[in-house]
Amino acid sequence: MNKAEAIQQLGGSIPAAAKAIGVSYQAVNQWPDVLPARIVDRVQAALWRMQKEKCSSHELAQPSTSTKEVGND
């Protein structure tokens, strides 16, 4: 994975990428063009968390579709 791709996936800017993975702007700014495995792992973990949060908030926003009635069986 390269630096530009990681930044784009993490929000499109260095500040957004830094916030997503919990590091400073300066840390992201100093990443090499080709990311080492340890940084790729952090990027992928942040993307997983972002997706999980997105799915959780989507589920909370949708009303239940269950129409099962309780009683008189």
N, CA, C and O of each residue as an XYZ file, in Angstrom:
292
protein
N       0.863     -1.167      0.000
C       0.000      0.000      0.000
C       0.907      1.227      0.000
O       1.953      1.241      0.649
N       0.488      2.261     -0.742
C       1.286      3.471     -0.728
C       0.623      4.553      0.126
O      -0.552      4.456      0.482
N       1.399      5.575      0.441
C       0.966      6.635      1.350
C      -0.288      7.345      0.840
O      -1.232      7.551      1.603
N      -0.308      7.715     -0.424
C      -1.451      8.448     -0.987
C      -2.729      7.622     -0.916
O      -3.794      8.151     -0.598
N      -2.629      6.334     -1.210
C      -3.787      5.440     -1.155
C      -4.318      5.335      0.276
O      -5.527      5.390      0.497
N      -3.421      5.184      1.235
C      -3.829      5.069      2.634
C      -4.527      6.338      3.102
O      -5.571      6.270      3.751
N      -3.960      7.492      2.777
C      -4.557      8.767      3.176
C      -5.941      8.918      2.554
O      -6.880      9.350      3.222
N      -6.069      8.567      1.293
C      -7.361      8.670      0.612
C      -8.407      7.793      1.289
O      -9.534      8.233      1.512
N      -8.045      6.564      1.614
C      -8.986      5.633      2.232
C      -9.361      6.040      3.655
O     -10.443      5.706      4.138
N      -8.462      6.760      4.321
C      -8.706      7.160      5.707
C      -9.363      8.530      5.834
O      -9.395      9.104      6.922
N      -9.879      9.050      4.745
C     -10.599     10.316      4.839
C     -10.168     11.361      3.850
O     -10.803     12.412      3.759
N      -9.108     11.115      3.103
C      -8.726     12.018      2.025
C      -7.772     13.140      2.391
O      -7.374     13.913      1.520
N      -7.395     13.249      3.659
C      -6.450     14.291      4.058
C      -5.539     13.747      5.151
O      -5.863     12.762      5.814
N      -4.401     14.398      5.328
C      -3.482     13.969      6.380
C      -4.122     14.104      7.757
O      -4.001     13.185      8.567
N      -4.806     15.227      8.059
C      -5.442     15.301      9.384
C      -6.482     14.202      9.620
O      -6.563     13.654     10.720
N      -7.271     13.880      8.604
C      -8.276     12.823      8.754
C      -7.613     11.462      8.954
O      -8.062     10.664      9.777
N      -6.551     11.201      8.204
C      -5.837      9.933      8.345
C      -5.214      9.824      9.730
O      -5.282      8.773     10.367
N      -4.610     10.909     10.192
C      -3.983     10.910     11.511
C      -5.007     10.640     12.605
O      -4.755      9.856     13.519
N      -6.152     11.286     12.509
C      -7.204     11.082     13.512
C      -7.711      9.638     13.476
O      -7.937      9.031     14.523
N      -7.887      9.094     12.281
C      -8.423      7.738     12.138
C      -7.530      6.683     12.781
O      -8.030      5.704     13.335
N      -6.219      6.872     12.713
C      -5.338      5.850     13.288
C      -4.726      6.271     14.618
O      -3.972      5.512     15.227
N      -5.050      7.482     15.069
C      -4.614      7.902     16.392
C      -3.171      8.345     16.492
O      -2.502      8.086     17.492
N      -2.686      9.016     15.453
C      -1.327      9.561     15.483
C      -1.372     11.031     15.096
O      -2.431     11.551     14.746
N      -0.248     11.690     15.155
C      -0.187     13.112     14.826
C      -0.115     13.338     13.318
O       0.210     12.439     12.544
N      -0.429     14.561     12.938
C      -0.283     14.986     11.544
C       1.152     14.739     11.084
O       1.390     14.239      9.984
N       2.096     15.097     11.943
C       3.512     14.964     11.597
C       3.898     13.513     11.341
O       4.706     13.229     10.457
N       3.322     12.595     12.113
C       3.627     11.173     11.911
C       3.179     10.708     10.533
O       3.925     10.028      9.829
N       1.959     11.074     10.149
C       1.455     10.682      8.827
C       2.263     11.375      7.737
O       2.591     10.761      6.721
N       2.584     12.638      7.938
C       3.339     13.401      6.952
C       4.713     12.782      6.692
O       5.263     12.926      5.600
N       5.263     12.098      7.687
C       6.588     11.490      7.557
C       6.561     10.055      7.038
O       7.616      9.445      6.864
N       5.377      9.509      6.790
C       5.312      8.162      6.231
C       6.087      8.106      4.923
O       6.081      9.076      4.164
N       6.758      6.985      4.643
C       7.409      6.817      3.343
C       6.348      6.578      2.260
O       5.205      6.239      2.568
N       6.732      6.754      1.009
C       5.776      6.554     -0.093
C       5.219      5.138     -0.124
O       4.031      4.945     -0.380
N       6.062      4.153      0.132
C       5.613      2.759      0.222
C       5.591      2.412      1.711
O       6.626      2.416      2.377
N       4.396      2.112      2.219
C       4.237      1.906      3.653
C       4.753      0.547      4.101
O       4.508     -0.459      3.435
N       5.470      0.506      5.232
C       5.895     -0.780      5.785
C       4.695     -1.510      6.393
O       3.645     -0.915      6.635
N       4.869     -2.780      6.629
C       3.769     -3.632      7.110
C       3.142     -3.112      8.400
O       1.925     -3.195      8.559
N       3.933     -2.582      9.319
C       3.383     -2.123     10.596
C       2.409     -0.962     10.406
O       1.425     -0.856     11.137
N       2.672     -0.093      9.435
C       1.749      1.019      9.170
C       0.539      0.517      8.389
O      -0.586      0.943      8.652
N       0.755     -0.373      7.444
C      -0.365     -0.951      6.696
C      -1.327     -1.641      7.664
O      -2.544     -1.531      7.512
N      -0.796     -2.342      8.642
C      -1.641     -3.001      9.650
C      -2.500     -1.979     10.391
O      -3.686     -2.221     10.616
N      -1.927     -0.856     10.767
C      -2.683      0.192     11.475
C      -3.749      0.797     10.570
O      -4.865      1.067     11.014
N      -3.408      1.009      9.306
C      -4.375      1.557      8.344
C      -5.539      0.589      8.182
O      -6.698      1.002      8.229
N      -5.245     -0.690      7.994
C      -6.301     -1.675      7.809
C      -7.171     -1.800      9.055
O      -8.386     -1.963      8.944
N      -6.573     -1.726     10.226
C      -7.352     -1.791     11.467
C      -8.280     -0.586     11.577
O      -9.432     -0.724     11.988
N      -7.784      0.589     11.211
C      -8.618      1.798     11.253
C      -9.762      1.699     10.252
O     -10.888      2.094     10.555
N      -9.483      1.178      9.070
C     -10.541      1.009      8.064
C     -11.598      0.025      8.559
O     -12.792      0.233      8.342
N     -11.168     -1.035      9.218
C     -12.105     -2.021      9.774
C     -12.988     -1.364     10.827
O     -14.203     -1.561     10.840
N     -12.362     -0.571     11.723
C     -13.140      0.120     12.759
C     -14.128      1.104     12.146
O     -15.269      1.202     12.599
N     -13.699      1.829     11.124
C     -14.578      2.796     10.470
C     -15.782      2.088      9.846
O     -16.911      2.571      9.940
N     -15.535      0.950      9.214
C     -16.620      0.186      8.596
C     -17.560     -0.361      9.657
O     -18.779     -0.332      9.487
N     -16.999     -0.857     10.745
C     -17.812     -1.403     11.827
C     -18.695     -0.315     12.435
O     -19.876     -0.548     12.694
N     -18.131      0.871     12.665
C     -18.906      1.989     13.210
C     -20.009      2.409     12.243
O     -21.121      2.725     12.666
N     -19.706      2.411     10.961
C     -20.692      2.777      9.951
C     -21.848      1.779      9.947
O     -23.012      2.172      9.871
N     -21.527      0.494     10.029
C     -22.572     -0.531     10.057
C     -23.393     -0.440     11.338
O     -24.616     -0.577     11.299
N     -22.739     -0.212     12.465
C     -23.448     -0.110     13.742
C     -24.397      1.069     13.751
O     -25.533      0.940     14.206
N     -23.961      2.208     13.261
C     -24.831      3.383     13.245
C     -25.970      3.194     12.256
O     -27.070      3.702     12.476
N     -25.723      2.472     11.173
C     -26.784      2.198     10.196
C     -27.843      1.284     10.804
O     -29.039      1.490     10.599
N     -27.401      0.277     11.551
C     -28.341     -0.645     12.194
C     -29.175      0.077     13.250
O     -30.369     -0.193     13.382
N     -28.569      0.979     13.993
C     -29.290      1.717     15.030
C     -30.320      2.660     14.426
O     -31.356      2.922     15.035
N     -30.041      3.171     13.235
C     -30.935      4.139     12.601
C     -32.156      3.480     11.970
O     -33.161      4.149     11.727
N     -32.085      2.184     11.703
C     -33.188      1.493     11.053
C     -34.126      0.874     12.083
O     -33.668      0.244     13.036
N     -35.428      1.048     11.900
C     -36.378      0.418     12.817
C     -36.393     -1.091     12.619
O     -36.046     -1.596     11.552
N     -36.790     -1.784     13.638
C     -36.871     -3.238     13.559
C     -37.950     -3.635     12.557
O     -39.010     -3.012     12.497
N     -37.679     -4.668     11.777
C     -38.649     -5.131     10.789
C     -39.359     -6.393     11.248
O     -40.134     -6.985     10.497
N     -39.098     -6.797     12.464
C     -39.701     -7.997     12.990
C     -41.186     -7.754     13.277
O     -41.555     -6.768     13.916
N     -42.031     -8.677     12.790
C     -43.463     -8.555     13.021
C     -43.993     -9.725     13.825
O     -45.202     -9.945     13.885
N     -43.095    -10.474     14.442
C     -43.475    -11.654     15.205
C     -44.346    -11.219     16.410
O     -43.991    -10.310     17.162
N     -45.478    -11.894     16.558
C     -46.356    -11.600     17.682
C     -46.138    -12.624     18.782
O     -45.852    -13.790     18.508
N     -46.270    -12.200     19.994
C     -46.077    -13.064     21.132
C     -47.448    -13.432     21.707
O     -48.336    -12.583     21.793
N     -47.615    -14.674     22.091
C     -48.873    -15.086     22.714
C     -49.586    -16.118     21.886
O     -49.005    -16.628     20.928
N     -50.796    -16.446     22.199
C     -51.739    -17.369     21.563
C     -51.123    -18.340     20.557
O     -51.446    -18.291     19.370
N     -50.258    -19.202     21.015
C     -49.698    -20.237     20.111
C     -50.500    -21.487     20.174
O     -50.184    -22.460     19.489
